[in-house]
């Protein structure tokens, strides 16, 4: 999944990978989330996925 940026979103929209990921989460009966830790916080890879998925339904 590409690194999130507003410019990238404006130029190309939401990547297919992020749309598929959100659909999987929405269709699940539940999720168990286990995150790797990096310097006392979550990783930049998780933050990137969170950024893309959180932007998808903001205008609904």
mmJSON file of the N, C-alpha and C atoms, coordinates in Angstrom:
{"data_MODEL":{"atom_site":{
"group_PDB":["ATOM","ATOM","ATOM","ATOM","ATOM","ATOM","ATOM","ATOM","ATOM","ATOM","ATOM","ATOM","ATOM","ATOM","ATOM","ATOM","ATOM","ATOM","ATOM","ATOM","ATOM","ATOM","ATOM","ATOM","ATOM","ATOM","ATOM","ATOM","ATOM","ATOM","ATOM","ATOM","ATOM","ATOM","ATOM","ATOM","ATOM","ATOM","ATOM","ATOM","ATOM","ATOM","ATOM","ATOM","ATOM","ATOM","ATOM","ATOM","ATOM","ATOM","ATOM","ATOM","ATOM","ATOM","ATOM","ATOM","ATOM","ATOM","ATOM","ATOM","ATOM","ATOM","ATOM","ATOM","ATOM","ATOM","ATOM","ATOM","ATOM","ATOM","ATOM","ATOM","ATOM","ATOM","ATOM","ATOM","ATOM","ATOM","ATOM","ATOM","ATOM","ATOM","ATOM","ATOM","ATOM","ATOM","ATOM","ATOM","ATOM","ATOM","ATOM","ATOM","ATOM","ATOM","ATOM","ATOM","ATOM","ATOM","ATOM","ATOM","ATOM","ATOM","ATOM","ATOM","ATOM","ATOM","ATOM","ATOM","ATOM","ATOM","ATOM","ATOM","ATOM","ATOM","ATOM","ATOM","ATOM","ATOM","ATOM","ATOM","ATOM","ATOM","ATOM","ATOM","ATOM","ATOM","ATOM","ATOM","ATOM","ATOM","ATOM","ATOM","ATOM","ATOM","ATOM","ATOM","ATOM","ATOM","ATOM","ATOM","ATOM","ATOM","ATOM","ATOM","ATOM","ATOM","ATOM","ATOM","ATOM","ATOM","ATOM","ATOM","ATOM","ATOM","ATOM","ATOM","ATOM","ATOM","ATOM","ATOM","ATOM","ATOM","ATOM","ATOM","ATOM","ATOM","ATOM","ATOM","ATOM","ATOM","ATOM","ATOM","ATOM","ATOM","ATOM","ATOM","ATOM","ATOM","ATOM","ATOM"],
"id":[1,2,3,4,5,6,7,8,9,10,11,12,13,14,15,16,17,18,19,20,21,22,23,24,25,26,27,28,29,30,31,32,33,34,35,36,37,38,39,40,41,42,43,44,45,46,47,48,49,50,51,52,53,54,55,56,57,58,59,60,61,62,63,64,65,66,67,68,69,70,71,72,73,74,75,76,77,78,79,80,81,82,83,84,85,86,87,88,89,90,91,92,93,94,95,96,97,98,99,100,101,102,103,104,105,106,107,108,109,110,111,112,113,114,115,116,117,118,119,120,121,122,123,124,125,126,127,128,129,130,131,132,133,134,135,136,137,138,139,140,141,142,143,144,145,146,147,148,149,150,151,152,153,154,155,156,157,158,159,160,161,162,163,164,165,166,167,168,169,170,171,172,173,174,175,176,177,178,179,180],
"type_symbol":["N","C","C","N","C","C","N","C","C","N","C","C","N","C","C","N","C","C","N","C","C","N","C","C","N","C","C","N","C","C","N","C","C","N","C","C","N","C","C","N","C","C","N","C","C","N","C","C","N","C","C","N","C","C","N","C","C","N","C","C","N","C","C","N","C","C","N","C","C","N","C","C","N","C","C","N","C","C","N","C","C","N","C","C","N","C","C","N","C","C","N","C","C","N","C","C","N","C","C","N","C","C","N","C","C","N","C","C","N","C","C","N","C","C","N","C","C","N","C","C","N","C","C","N","C","C","N","C","C","N","C","C","N","C","C","N","C","C","N","C","C","N","C","C","N","C","C","N","C","C","N","C","C","N","C","C","N","C","C","N","C","C","N","C","C","N","C","C","N","C","C","N","C","C","N","C","C","N","C","C"],
"label_atom_id":["N","CA","C","N","CA","C","N","CA","C","N","CA","C","N","CA","C","N","CA","C","N","CA","C","N","CA","C","N","CA","C","N","CA","C","N","CA","C","N","CA","C","N","CA","C","N","CA","C","N","CA","C","N","CA","C","N","CA","C","N","CA","C","N","CA","C","N","CA","C","N","CA","C","N","CA","C","N","CA","C","N","CA","C","N","CA","C","N","CA","C","N","CA","C","N","CA","C","N","CA","C","N","CA","C","N","CA","C","N","CA","C","N","CA","C","N","CA","C","N","CA","C","N","CA","C","N","CA","C","N","CA","C","N","CA","C","N","CA","C","N","CA","C","N","CA","C","N","CA","C","N","CA","C","N","CA","C","N","CA","C","N","CA","C","N","CA","C","N","CA","C","N","CA","C","N","CA","C","N","CA","C","N","CA","C","N","CA","C","N","CA","C","N","CA","C","N","CA","C","N","CA","C","N","CA","C","N","CA","C"],
"label_alt_id":[null,null,null,null,null,null,null,null,null,null,null,null,null,null,null,null,null,null,null,null,null,null,null,null,null,null,null,null,null,null,null,null,null,null,null,null,null,null,null,null,null,null,null,null,null,null,null,null,null,null,null,null,null,null,null,null,null,null,null,null,null,null,null,null,null,null,null,null,null,null,null,null,null,null,null,null,null,null,null,null,null,null,null,null,null,null,null,null,null,null,null,null,null,null,null,null,null,null,null,null,null,null,null,null,null,null,null,null,null,null,null,null,null,null,null,null,null,null,null,null,null,null,null,null,null,null,null,null,null,null,null,null,null,null,null,null,null,null,null,null,null,null,null,null,null,null,null,null,null,null,null,null,null,null,null,null,null,null,null,null,null,null,null,null,null,null,null,null,null,null,null,null,null,null,null,null,null,null,null,null],
"label_comp_id":["UNK","UNK","UNK","UNK","UNK","UNK","UNK","UNK","UNK","UNK","UNK","UNK","UNK","UNK","UNK","UNK","UNK","UNK","UNK","UNK","UNK","UNK","UNK","UNK","UNK","UNK","UNK","UNK","UNK","UNK","UNK","UNK","UNK","UNK","UNK","UNK","UNK","UNK","UNK","UNK","UNK","UNK","UNK","UNK","UNK","UNK","UNK","UNK","UNK","UNK","UNK","UNK","UNK","UNK","UNK","UNK","UNK","UNK","UNK","UNK","UNK","UNK","UNK","UNK","UNK","UNK","UNK","UNK","UNK","UNK","UNK","UNK","UNK","UNK","UNK","UNK","UNK","UNK","UNK","UNK","UNK","UNK","UNK","UNK","UNK","UNK","UNK","UNK","UNK","UNK","UNK","UNK","UNK","UNK","UNK","UNK","UNK","UNK","UNK","UNK","UNK","UNK","UNK","UNK","UNK","UNK","UNK","UNK","UNK","UNK","UNK","UNK","UNK","UNK","UNK","UNK","UNK","UNK","UNK","UNK","UNK","UNK","UNK","UNK","UNK","UNK","UNK","UNK","UNK","UNK","UNK","UNK","UNK","UNK","UNK","UNK","UNK","UNK","UNK","UNK","UNK","UNK","UNK","UNK","UNK","UNK","UNK","UNK","UNK","UNK","UNK","UNK","UNK","UNK","UNK","UNK","UNK","UNK","UNK","UNK","UNK","UNK","UNK","UNK","UNK","UNK","UNK","UNK","UNK","UNK","UNK","UNK","UNK","UNK","UNK","UNK","UNK","UNK","UNK","UNK"],
"label_asym_id":["A","A","A","A","A","A","A","A","A","A","A","A","A","A","A","A","A","A","A","A","A","A","A","A","A","A","A","A","A","A","A","A","A","A","A","A","A","A","A","A","A","A","A","A","A","A","A","A","A","A","A","A","A","A","A","A","A","A","A","A","A","A","A","A","A","A","A","A","A","A","A","A","A","A","A","A","A","A","A","A","A","A","A","A","A","A","A","A","A","A","A","A","A","A","A","A","A","A","A","A","A","A","A","A","A","A","A","A","A","A","A","A","A","A","A","A","A","A","A","A","A","A","A","A","A","A","A","A","A","A","A","A","A","A","A","A","A","A","A","A","A","A","A","A","A","A","A","A","A","A","A","A","A","A","A","A","A","A","A","A","A","A","A","A","A","A","A","A","A","A","A","A","A","A","A","A","A","A","A","A"],
"label_entity_id":["1","1","1","1","1","1","1","1","1","1","1","1","1","1","1","1","1","1","1","1","1","1","1","1","1","1","1","1","1","1","1","1","1","1","1","1","1","1","1","1","1","1","1","1","1","1","1","1","1","1","1","1","1","1","1","1","1","1","1","1","1","1","1","1","1","1","1","1","1","1","1","1","1","1","1","1","1","1","1","1","1","1","1","1","1","1","1","1","1","1","1","1","1","1","1","1","1","1","1","1","1","1","1","1","1","1","1","1","1","1","1","1","1","1","1","1","1","1","1","1","1","1","1","1","1","1","1","1","1","1","1","1","1","1","1","1","1","1","1","1","1","1","1","1","1","1","1","1","1","1","1","1","1","1","1","1","1","1","1","1","1","1","1","1","1","1","1","1","1","1","1","1","1","1","1","1","1","1","1","1"],
"label_seq_id":[1,1,1,2,2,2,3,3,3,4,4,4,5,5,5,6,6,6,7,7,7,8,8,8,9,9,9,10,10,10,11,11,11,12,12,12,13,13,13,14,14,14,15,15,15,16,16,16,17,17,17,18,18,18,19,19,19,20,20,20,21,21,21,22,22,22,23,23,23,24,24,24,25,25,25,26,26,26,27,27,27,28,28,28,29,29,29,30,30,30,31,31,31,32,32,32,33,33,33,34,34,34,35,35,35,36,36,36,37,37,37,38,38,38,39,39,39,40,40,40,41,41,41,42,42,42,43,43,43,44,44,44,45,45,45,46,46,46,47,47,47,48,48,48,49,49,49,50,50,50,51,51,51,52,52,52,53,53,53,54,54,54,55,55,55,56,56,56,57,57,57,58,58,58,59,59,59,60,60,60],
"pdbx_PDB_ins_code":[null,null,null,null,null,null,null,null,null,null,null,null,null,null,null,null,null,null,null,null,null,null,null,null,null,null,null,null,null,null,null,null,null,null,null,null,null,null,null,null,null,null,null,null,null,null,null,null,null,null,null,null,null,null,null,null,null,null,null,null,null,null,null,null,null,null,null,null,null,null,null,null,null,null,null,null,null,null,null,null,null,null,null,null,null,null,null,null,null,null,null,null,null,null,null,null,null,null,null,null,null,null,null,null,null,null,null,null,null,null,null,null,null,null,null,null,null,null,null,null,null,null,null,null,null,null,null,null,null,null,null,null,null,null,null,null,null,null,null,null,null,null,null,null,null,null,null,null,null,null,null,null,null,null,null,null,null,null,null,null,null,null,null,null,null,null,null,null,null,null,null,null,null,null,null,null,null,null,null,null],
"Cartn_x":[0.849,0.0,0.913,0.612,1.462,1.375,2.413,2.431,1.394,0.594,-0.488,0.045,-0.568,-0.4,-1.661,-2.015,-3.194,-3.033,-1.819,-1.579,-1.833,-1.335,-1.543,-3.033,-3.739,-5.175,-5.915,-5.572,-6.226,-5.937,-4.723,-4.329,-4.902,-4.924,-5.296,-6.419,-6.974,-8.035,-7.492,-8.385,-8.033,-7.523,-6.361,-5.839,-6.771,-6.763,-7.585,-7.278,-6.003,-5.621,-6.326,-6.4,-7.054,-8.559,-9.147,-10.58,-10.898,-10.066,-10.273,-10.086,-9.071,-8.815,-10.018,-10.558,-11.711,-12.917,-13.132,-14.254,-14.123,-12.924,-12.686,-13.014,-12.599,-12.863,-14.368,-15.033,-16.47,-17.276,-16.822,-17.539,-17.265,-16.267,-15.885,-16.872,-17.085,-17.91,-17.164,-15.864,-15.016,-13.573,-12.72,-11.291,-10.484,-9.332,-8.334,-7.155,-6.768,-5.702,-4.496,-3.394,-2.135,-1.105,-0.541,0.365,1.801,2.708,4.116,4.378,5.327,5.641,6.955,7.014,8.237,8.42,9.43,9.707,8.502,7.796,6.687,5.377,5.296,4.065,3.865,2.787,2.572,3.498,3.625,4.548,3.981,4.87,4.434,3.614,3.867,3.07,1.612,1.367,-0.01,-0.639,0.096,-0.42,-0.825,-0.051,-0.362,-1.687,-1.872,-3.128,-4.293,-4.094,-5.134,-5.481,-4.474,-4.71,-5.552,-5.192,-5.939,-7.361,-7.528,-8.879,-9.773,-9.201,-10.021,-10.5,-9.891,-10.276,-11.424,-11.741,-12.654,-14.092,-14.593,-16.014,-16.253,-15.326,-15.422,-16.524,-16.956,-17.964,-19.358,-19.548,-20.86,-21.746],
"Cartn_y":[-1.154,0.0,1.241,2.23,3.419,4.206,4.944,5.804,6.909,7.159,8.139,9.557,10.301,11.755,12.327,13.534,14.182,14.341,14.68,14.849,13.547,12.439,11.143,10.795,11.078,10.811,11.663,12.936,13.832,13.421,12.947,12.572,11.217,10.254,8.904,8.262,8.981,8.401,7.402,6.632,5.629,4.381,3.854,2.65,1.447,0.561,-0.65,-1.469,-1.538,-2.319,-1.792,-0.486,0.112,-0.14,-0.091,-0.356,-1.809,-2.743,-4.156,-4.423,-3.794,-3.984,-3.525,-2.363,-1.862,-2.776,-3.279,-4.192,-5.461,-5.998,-7.194,-6.904,-5.76,-5.382,-5.199,-4.532,-4.294,-5.586,-6.555,-7.82,-8.806,-8.537,-9.457,-9.365,-10.488,-10.508,-9.865,-9.88,-9.282,-9.346,-8.608,-8.656,-8.721,-9.328,-9.303,-8.546,-7.49,-6.63,-6.761,-7.177,-7.281,-6.478,-5.487,-4.58,-4.734,-4.66,-4.584,-3.21,-3.142,-1.886,-1.35,-0.058,0.601,1.882,1.912,3.077,3.497,2.517,2.804,3.139,2.98,3.289,2.244,2.381,1.463,1.833,0.899,1.107,2.066,2.598,3.494,2.736,1.438,0.642,0.585,0.365,0.359,1.74,2.779,4.146,4.459,3.976,4.196,3.525,2.274,1.582,2.308,2.731,3.47,4.772,5.48,6.735,6.5,5.513,5.253,4.811,3.894,3.385,4.425,5.28,6.279,7.387,7.522,8.562,8.127,6.843,6.335,6.766,6.833,7.124,8.456,9.354,10.62,11.535,11.329,12.198,11.588,10.458,9.815,10.413],
"Cartn_z":[0.0,0.0,0.0,-0.832,-0.86,0.454,0.731,1.914,1.712,2.748,2.635,2.497,1.61,1.54,0.896,1.277,0.684,-0.819,-1.25,-2.687,-3.434,-2.882,-3.521,-3.557,-2.464,-2.428,-3.457,-3.55,-4.515,-5.952,-6.208,-7.568,-7.991,-7.066,-7.477,-6.697,-5.722,-4.906,-3.895,-3.324,-2.323,-3.042,-2.656,-3.31,-3.128,-4.109,-4.042,-2.794,-2.402,-1.22,0.026,0.172,1.341,1.3,0.138,0.009,0.352,-0.135,0.175,1.667,2.27,3.696,4.525,4.23,4.971,4.786,3.589,3.331,4.175,4.283,5.095,6.557,7.06,8.452,8.664,7.745,7.873,7.826,7.052,6.908,8.039,8.846,9.923,11.089,11.744,12.957,14.127,14.06,15.091,14.63,15.28,14.948,16.232,16.125,17.195,16.622,17.273,16.773,17.679,17.117,17.838,17.06,17.685,16.978,17.451,16.498,16.844,17.455,18.336,19.019,18.472,18.296,17.837,18.637,19.469,20.315,21.153,21.697,22.598,21.92,20.615,19.894,18.807,18.032,16.919,15.767,14.823,13.708,12.668,11.869,10.789,9.747,9.575,8.631,9.083,10.383,10.886,10.752,11.072,10.966,9.532,8.576,7.173,6.788,7.205,6.929,7.595,8.832,9.547,8.821,8.358,7.63,6.382,5.568,4.339,4.632,5.572,5.819,6.487,7.322,8.001,7.06,5.892,4.943,4.039,4.0,2.981,3.149,4.334,4.529,5.23,5.125,5.84,5.313,4.071,3.466,3.474,4.138,4.153,5.206],
"occupancy":[1.0,1.0,1.0,1.0,1.0,1.0,1.0,1.0,1.0,1.0,1.0,1.0,1.0,1.0,1.0,1.0,1.0,1.0,1.0,1.0,1.0,1.0,1.0,1.0,1.0,1.0,1.0,1.0,1.0,1.0,1.0,1.0,1.0,1.0,1.0,1.0,1.0,1.0,1.0,1.0,1.0,1.0,1.0,1.0,1.0,1.0,1.0,1.0,1.0,1.0,1.0,1.0,1.0,1.0,1.0,1.0,1.0,1.0,1.0,1.0,1.0,1.0,1.0,1.0,1.0,1.0,1.0,1.0,1.0,1.0,1.0,1.0,1.0,1.0,1.0,1.0,1.0,1.0,1.0,1.0,1.0,1.0,1.0,1.0,1.0,1.0,1.0,1.0,1.0,1.0,1.0,1.0,1.0,1.0,1.0,1.0,1.0,1.0,1.0,1.0,1.0,1.0,1.0,1.0,1.0,1.0,1.0,1.0,1.0,1.0,1.0,1.0,1.0,1.0,1.0,1.0,1.0,1.0,1.0,1.0,1.0,1.0,1.0,1.0,1.0,1.0,1.0,1.0,1.0,1.0,1.0,1.0,1.0,1.0,1.0,1.0,1.0,1.0,1.0,1.0,1.0,1.0,1.0,1.0,1.0,1.0,1.0,1.0,1.0,1.0,1.0,1.0,1.0,1.0,1.0,1.0,1.0,1.0,1.0,1.0,1.0,1.0,1.0,1.0,1.0,1.0,1.0,1.0,1.0,1.0,1.0,1.0,1.0,1.0,1.0,1.0,1.0,1.0,1.0,1.0],
"B_iso_or_equiv":[0.0,0.0,0.0,0.0,0.0,0.0,0.0,0.0,0.0,0.0,0.0,0.0,0.0,0.0,0.0,0.0,0.0,0.0,0.0,0.0,0.0,0.0,0.0,0.0,0.0,0.0,0.0,0.0,0.0,0.0,0.0,0.0,0.0,0.0,0.0,0.0,0.0,0.0,0.0,0.0,0.0,0.0,0.0,0.0,0.0,0.0,0.0,0.0,0.0,0.0,0.0,0.0,0.0,0.0,0.0,0.0,0.0,0.0,0.0,0.0,0.0,0.0,0.0,0.0,0.0,0.0,0.0,0.0,0.0,0.0,0.0,0.0,0.0,0.0,0.0,0.0,0.0,0.0,0.0,0.0,0.0,0.0,0.0,0.0,0.0,0.0,0.0,0.0,0.0,0.0,0.0,0.0,0.0,0.0,0.0,0.0,0.0,0.0,0.0,0.0,0.0,0.0,0.0,0.0,0.0,0.0,0.0,0.0,0.0,0.0,0.0,0.0,0.0,0.0,0.0,0.0,0.0,0.0,0.0,0.0,0.0,0.0,0.0,0.0,0.0,0.0,0.0,0.0,0.0,0.0,0.0,0.0,0.0,0.0,0.0,0.0,0.0,0.0,0.0,0.0,0.0,0.0,0.0,0.0,0.0,0.0,0.0,0.0,0.0,0.0,0.0,0.0,0.0,0.0,0.0,0.0,0.0,0.0,0.0,0.0,0.0,0.0,0.0,0.0,0.0,0.0,0.0,0.0,0.0,0.0,0.0,0.0,0.0,0.0,0.0,0.0,0.0,0.0,0.0,0.0],
"pdbx_formal_charge":[null,null,null,null,null,null,null,null,null,null,null,null,null,null,null,null,null,null,null,null,null,null,null,null,null,null,null,null,null,null,null,null,null,null,null,null,null,null,null,null,null,null,null,null,null,null,null,null,null,null,null,null,null,null,null,null,null,null,null,null,null,null,null,null,null,null,null,null,null,null,null,null,null,null,null,null,null,null,null,null,null,null,null,null,null,null,null,null,null,null,null,null,null,null,null,null,null,null,null,null,null,null,null,null,null,null,null,null,null,null,null,null,null,null,null,null,null,null,null,null,null,null,null,null,null,null,null,null,null,null,null,null,null,null,null,null,null,null,null,null,null,null,null,null,null,null,null,null,null,null,null,null,null,null,null,null,null,null,null,null,null,null,null,null,null,null,null,null,null,null,null,null,null,null,null,null,null,null,null,null],
"auth_seq_id":[1,1,1,2,2,2,3,3,3,4,4,4,5,5,5,6,6,6,7,7,7,8,8,8,9,9,9,10,10,10,11,11,11,12,12,12,13,13,13,14,14,14,15,15,15,16,16,16,17,17,17,18,18,18,19,19,19,20,20,20,21,21,21,22,22,22,23,23,23,24,24,24,25,25,25,26,26,26,27,27,27,28,28,28,29,29,29,30,30,30,31,31,31,32,32,32,33,33,33,34,34,34,35,35,35,36,36,36,37,37,37,38,38,38,39,39,39,40,40,40,41,41,41,42,42,42,43,43,43,44,44,44,45,45,45,46,46,46,47,47,47,48,48,48,49,49,49,50,50,50,51,51,51,52,52,52,53,53,53,54,54,54,55,55,55,56,56,56,57,57,57,58,58,58,59,59,59,60,60,60],
"auth_comp_id":["UNK","UNK","UNK","UNK","UNK","UNK","UNK","UNK","UNK","UNK","UNK","UNK","UNK","UNK","UNK","UNK","UNK","UNK","UNK","UNK","UNK","UNK","UNK","UNK","UNK","UNK","UNK","UNK","UNK","UNK","UNK","UNK","UNK","UNK","UNK","UNK","UNK","UNK","UNK","UNK","UNK","UNK","UNK","UNK","UNK","UNK","UNK","UNK","UNK","UNK","UNK","UNK","UNK","UNK","UNK","UNK","UNK","UNK","UNK","UNK","UNK","UNK","UNK","UNK","UNK","UNK","UNK","UNK","UNK","UNK","UNK","UNK","UNK","UNK","UNK","UNK","UNK","UNK","UNK","UNK","UNK","UNK","UNK","UNK","UNK","UNK","UNK","UNK","UNK","UNK","UNK","UNK","UNK","UNK","UNK","UNK","UNK","UNK","UNK","UNK","UNK","UNK","UNK","UNK","UNK","UNK","UNK","UNK","UNK","UNK","UNK","UNK","UNK","UNK","UNK","UNK","UNK","UNK","UNK","UNK","UNK","UNK","UNK","UNK","UNK","UNK","UNK","UNK","UNK","UNK","UNK","UNK","UNK","UNK","UNK","UNK","UNK","UNK","UNK","UNK","UNK","UNK","UNK","UNK","UNK","UNK","UNK","UNK","UNK","UNK","UNK","UNK","UNK","UNK","UNK","UNK","UNK","UNK","UNK","UNK","UNK","UNK","UNK","UNK","UNK","UNK","UNK","UNK","UNK","UNK","UNK","UNK","UNK","UNK","UNK","UNK","UNK","UNK","UNK","UNK"],
"auth_asym_id":["A","A","A","A","A","A","A","A","A","A","A","A","A","A","A","A","A","A","A","A","A","A","A","A","A","A","A","A","A","A","A","A","A","A","A","A","A","A","A","A","A","A","A","A","A","A","A","A","A","A","A","A","A","A","A","A","A","A","A","A","A","A","A","A","A","A","A","A","A","A","A","A","A","A","A","A","A","A","A","A","A","A","A","A","A","A","A","A","A","A","A","A","A","A","A","A","A","A","A","A","A","A","A","A","A","A","A","A","A","A","A","A","A","A","A","A","A","A","A","A","A","A","A","A","A","A","A","A","A","A","A","A","A","A","A","A","A","A","A","A","A","A","A","A","A","A","A","A","A","A","A","A","A","A","A","A","A","A","A","A","A","A","A","A","A","A","A","A","A","A","A","A","A","A","A","A","A","A","A","A"],
"auth_atom_id":["N","CA","C","N","CA","C","N","CA","C","N","CA","C","N","CA","C","N","CA","C","N","CA","C","N","CA","C","N","CA","C","N","CA","C","N","CA","C","N","CA","C","N","CA","C","N","CA","C","N","CA","C","N","CA","C","N","CA","C","N","CA","C","N","CA","C","N","CA","C","N","CA","C","N","CA","C","N","CA","C","N","CA","C","N","CA","C","N","CA","C","N","CA","C","N","CA","C","N","CA","C","N","CA","C","N","CA","C","N","CA","C","N","CA","C","N","CA","C","N","CA","C","N","CA","C","N","CA","C","N","CA","C","N","CA","C","N","CA","C","N","CA","C","N","CA","C","N","CA","C","N","CA","C","N","CA","C","N","CA","C","N","CA","C","N","CA","C","N","CA","C","N","CA","C","N","CA","C","N","CA","C","N","CA","C","N","CA","C","N","CA","C","N","CA","C","N","CA","C","N","CA","C","N","CA","C","N","CA","C"],
"pdbx_PDB_model_num":[1,1,1,1,1,1,1,1,1,1,1,1,1,1,1,1,1,1,1,1,1,1,1,1,1,1,1,1,1,1,1,1,1,1,1,1,1,1,1,1,1,1,1,1,1,1,1,1,1,1,1,1,1,1,1,1,1,1,1,1,1,1,1,1,1,1,1,1,1,1,1,1,1,1,1,1,1,1,1,1,1,1,1,1,1,1,1,1,1,1,1,1,1,1,1,1,1,1,1,1,1,1,1,1,1,1,1,1,1,1,1,1,1,1,1,1,1,1,1,1,1,1,1,1,1,1,1,1,1,1,1,1,1,1,1,1,1,1,1,1,1,1,1,1,1,1,1,1,1,1,1,1,1,1,1,1,1,1,1,1,1,1,1,1,1,1,1,1,1,1,1,1,1,1,1,1,1,1,1,1]
}}}
